Amino acid sequence: MLAGGEPTLYRQELLSLIHELDQQKVILSTNGYLLDRPLLENLGGITVHIDLKALDPKLHRWYTGKDNATVLEAIRMLHDLDFDFEVSTVYIPGIVETVEIENIARFLSGVGDIRYKIIRYVPANNFSSRPGVNEIQDAVNTAREYLGNVSSSIENRSHPVVRKIVNIF
């Protein structure tokens, strides 16, 4: 898994590393801002995990300081280019709750039957509280009204087995 910071900030290094790892299973974890068609066409064969903070443009801008149009377009491109990918959203009580999760699921269903994972917020700096298991399950059930493959970090906590960790920088 290529994650931590934003791997697509280092475009050439990312491409070189992925090509070096040619026959290995590679998962790229990204916020999606720098994914464009030329990059995606050079990344063929990998799995992408893309984080969608919010669908509501005002909420997304408040949360990240950026517009989400580029991220939404990246999701469409991943689908159009037939990538293996998953979209995830962190459930944050009082900020990103079931209504926003439902809107995201509705958007994703308009793109295709996309894998969607709802991640349980881990409190930091008194930003919000940790959502309860029932809150997460309600959000998952709501998203499943629109999508066939929805999971949560409560149901599925594991990442693929890591055989080797490489520090790039």
N, C-alpha and C positions, 0 to 999 in steps of 0.2 A: 504494500500500500504506500503510495506516494502522498504524503500529507504533511501537515504542520506548516504554519504560515500559509502561503498560497503558492503551490508548485508552478502554476502557469506564469508567475512573474519571471521565471527563468526559462523562457521559451526554448532557446537553443539547447541549454543543458538538459531540459526535460526531454526533448526529442532525442538527443543523443543517448540518454540513459534508457529510455524506452526501447530504442533500437538495439542497444546492447543487451537488454533483457529479453530479446526477441522471442524466445520460446517459453518464457515464464508468464504466469498469470500476474498481470499488473492491474492494480486498482488505483485510479487517480481520484483523490478527494479534493474538490474545488468549490469555490463560491460561484464559479461560472462567468465572472465578469470578463475574463480574457479569452474565453473560448470563442473561436470564430471558425468559419468553414475551412480555411486553409490549415489551421492547426489540427482540427478534428480529422481532416482527410489524411494527415500525417500520423495520427495516433491510432489508426485502425487496429482492431484486435484487442484493445484494452477495455476494462470496465471503468465506468465513471460514476462516482458518487457526487452529486451536486446538491449543495445546501441552498434551499429557498427559505429565506428568513420570514417573508410575508408576501402575500399577493397584493394586498392593499398598498397602493403606491405611497400614500402618506405615512403609513405605519413602517413600511420598508425604509423609506428615507429617514424617518425618525430613528430607526434602529441602527441603520448602517451609514447614514449620511449620503447614500447613493440611490439613484433611481433603479428600479428592478427590471426595466424593459430589456436590458442586455441579458440578464439571467433567464428571463422568460423565453427570449429568442434562442438562447443556448439550449434550453430544454427542447424546444421545437426542432432545432438542428440535430441534436442527439437522436431524437426519434426518427427524423427524416433520413438520417445517415445509417439507421438501423444499428445503433450502438447498444451494447449491453449497459444499462445504466439504472441508477436508483436516485430518486429525489428524497431528501430528508428535510424535516422541519423540527425545530426545537419547540416543544410546548412550554410556554412560560406563563404561569398564572398572572392574570391581569393585563397581559400584553398580547400573546399569541395563544389563543384558546380555541375551543371547539368550533366556534363560528368561523374563525380565520382558517382553521384546518379544513373545514367543509368547503370554503371558497377555493382553497388550493386544490383540493381533490376534484372539485368541479372543473377547474381550469385544466388540470392534468388529464381528466377523462376526455376533454375536448381535443387533446393532442393525441391520445392513444391510451391503451391499457398499460400504464406506467407503474413500475414498482415504487411504492411510497412508504417511507419509514418515519414514524413519529418518535422523536427522541425526548426523553424526560429531562427537563431542566435540572441542572445541579447548581444550587445556590452559590453565588459569589458576590461579595461586597454588598450584601443586603439589597440586591437589585430586585429580587422577587423570591418567593418561597418555592419549595420543591412541590410539584404537583402530585396529588395522590394517585394511587393505582387506578381508582375508579375514574378519575378525570382522564387519564391516558386511555383507558379502555373505552370510555364514551367517545373520545376523539377518533380512536381506531374504528369503532363501529360506525360512526358517522361517515368517515372517509370510505369505508367499505360499501356504502350505498352508491358510490360513484366508481370505485376502482376495485378490481379483482384481487390485487396483490398488495395488501396493506399490512404492515407489521409495526411493532414498537420496540423500543430499546428494553422494555420490560420482558417481552416475549422472546426476543432474539438479541442477546447481548454479545454474541461472539463475532469476531472478525475471522477471516481465513487464517489458518496456521501460518505464522511467519517463520520462514526458514533462515533468513538472514536479514540483519538490520544494517543499512549502509548510511552513514552520515555523509551528506554531500558537501555541506558547508561548515 
